[in-house]
Amino acid sequence: MTEIFNIPIFDDDFYKMLFRFALNMVFLTIIIQGLYASIQKSKDYVFTFFMIGIIVFFLCFTLKKYELDIGMALGLFAIFGIIRYRTNPVPIKEMTYLFIVIGVSVINSLANQKMSYAEIVGSNILVVISIFIIERMWLSNVIYTKQVTYEKIENIKPEMRPELIEDLKERTGLDIVDVEIGNIDFLKDATKLTVKYKK
C-alpha cells in the first residue's frame, strides 16, 4: 500500500465512508426538509441542521479509527447536544430536531460490524416514522396561542367578530380559530387579544 509520511493514500474504508455518508444525507434530508421545514414553514435552521449533521458524521467516522468506546461516543453526543447560540437562543423544538440530527449522524457513522445495515437503516426509518406520527398525527389538532396588540378597536364588537378574525388572519398569516379580547385602552384605541390558531 502506497503511503506518504506513514499515512496510506487510500484504503477500502473510503467506500464505506461514502456509502454511509450518502445514507446519512438521505435521512437528514427526509428529517430536515421533508418533516421539519415543511411543518415549521421556516428555513432558519435548515443550513445549521445540515452542517452540524455532516460535521458530526465525519468527526465520528474519523474518530472511529481510534476505536472509540461507547462512553466517548456518548460524550461527543452530549457535547454537541447542548450547543446554544448566544446571539439567538434556540427554541426547544429546534433543539429537539438538532438532537435528532446529531443522534442520526452518530448512529450512521459509529455503527460497527456488530450492527447490520438492516439495523442501521431500520433505526433511521423508525426515527423518521416517529417524527411523522408525532408531528402530523398527534400534534395536528394542537391549538397554539399568541398575544397581540390590536388597534382597530371598532372590530372588537360582537357583531364584527368575523371581520376581526379575517383581519387577523390576513395580517398574521395564521390559521386563526378563535380570539379572546383582553384589556381595552380607549385612550390609545388599542386592545390586547389572545389569538388561538393551528399550525
N, C-alpha and C positions, 0 to 999 in steps of 0.2 A: 504494500500500500504506500503510495506516494505521500510524503509528509513535508511540511515546511515548519522548521523550528519545533520539531517533535509533535506537530499537530497535523492529523490527517486532513487531506484536501477534501475527501469525500468518503462517506460511509452509507450503509443501507438505511440508517435512521433518517436520512433526508427524505426518503419516500414516505416513511411512516409519519414524519412531521407534516408533510404536505397533505397527506390523506386526513390526518386528524384536524389540521387547520381548516381544511375545506368542510369537514363535518361540523366543526365548531362554528364556522361562519354561517352555515345553513341554519343552524338552530338559533344563533344570535339574531339573524335576520328575521326569522319567524317570531321570536320573542319581542325584539325591539320594534321592527317595522310593522309586522303583522298584528301584534297584540298591543304593545304599549302605545305607539304613535297613532294607531287607528282609533283606539279607545279614548286616549287622553286629548286627541286633536292638537297635540303640541310636539314641536320638533326641538325644543330647547335642550333636551338631554340626549338626543339620538347620537350625536357625534361623541359625547362623553362616554356613553354606554359601549359603543362600538370600540372605541380606542382603549378603554380600560379592559374590555374583554379580550382584545387582541394582545395587549401588553401582558396581561396576566397569563394568557395561554403560552406565549413564547418564554416568559420568565419561568413558569413552572416546568415547561418542557425542557428548557436548558438546565435548570437546577436538578431535574430528574437524573441527569447524568451522574450526579454526585450521590445517588441512592438516598434521596430524602426519605426519612421515616414519616409516619402519619402525623407525629407531633409537629414537625417542621412545616408540613403542608397546611395543617390547621392554623399554625401561627401566621403563615403568609395570608391565608384566607381571612383571618381576623384583622390583620393589619390593613388590608385593602378594604375590608368591610366597614371600617369605621372612618373612612375618608369623609371629611367635611370641607366645604368651601367657605372660607371666611367672608368673602365678599357677597356671597349669595347662599344662605342656608338652604340645604336640600330638603324638600318636603318628604314626609315619611314614606309616601307611596313611591317616590323616585328612589329613595334609599333602599326600599324593598326590591325594586327592579335592579338596582345596582348590585345588591346582594345576590340576586338570582343570576345575573350576568357573570359575576365573579365565580359563583358556585359551578355553573355550567362549564366555564372555561377551565376551572381547576379539574373537574371530572374528566373532561375531554383530553387534557394534557397529561395528567398524572396516572391515569388508569394503566395498570401493568398487565403482565401475562396472566395473572390470576383472574382477570376480568375480561370476558369475551366482548367482541364488538357488538354482539346482540344485546348484551347487558348495558354497554355504553349508550348505544342508540336507544334502547328501551328506556333508560333513565332520562335521557333528553326528551323523548316523546312524552313520558309521564309528567315531566315538568311543564311542558307546553300544554298538555291537556288540563292539568291542574289550574294553570293560569286562565285558560279559556273558560273553564267551568265557573271559576270564582268570579271572573270579570264579566263574562257575558250572560251568565245564568243567575248566579246567586246575588250579584250586585246590580242587575239590570233594572230593578224597580226601586233602588235606593233613592230617597229624596234628600237632596242637599239644601242647605240654607245659606243665604248671604245677606248681610246688612247693607242697605244702600240709602243714600240721601236723595230725596226726590223733590223737585221744585215745582212741578205742575200740580199745585195743590188743588186745583179745581177737579182733577181726576180722582180724588180720594172719596168722592161722594158715592154712596152705594149704587146708584143708577149708572155711574160711569165706570164701574169695575171692569167690564170687558175692554173699554178703551185704555184703562190703566194697565192691564195685563199685556195688551197688544203693544202699547208704547214701550213697556219694559222689555218685552221680547225683541223688539226692533233695535233698541239701544244696546242691550247686553248680549244678544245672540244666544241667550239661554232658553231651554225648553221649560218655561215657567208654568207651574201647575197651580200655584196659589200665592197669595200675597197677604201679609198681615200688616196693618197700619199701626205704627207706634206713636212716638211723641210728635206733636204738630206744633210748629212755630209759625204763627200767623204774621209775626213781625217780619220774618225773613221769607215768608211764603215757601216754606220747606217742611218736609216731614221725613221721619225715619221709617223705612219699610223693611220688613223681613221677607225676602223673596225665597220661595221654595221652588226648586227646579230639579229636573233629571238630567244626567249626562248622557 
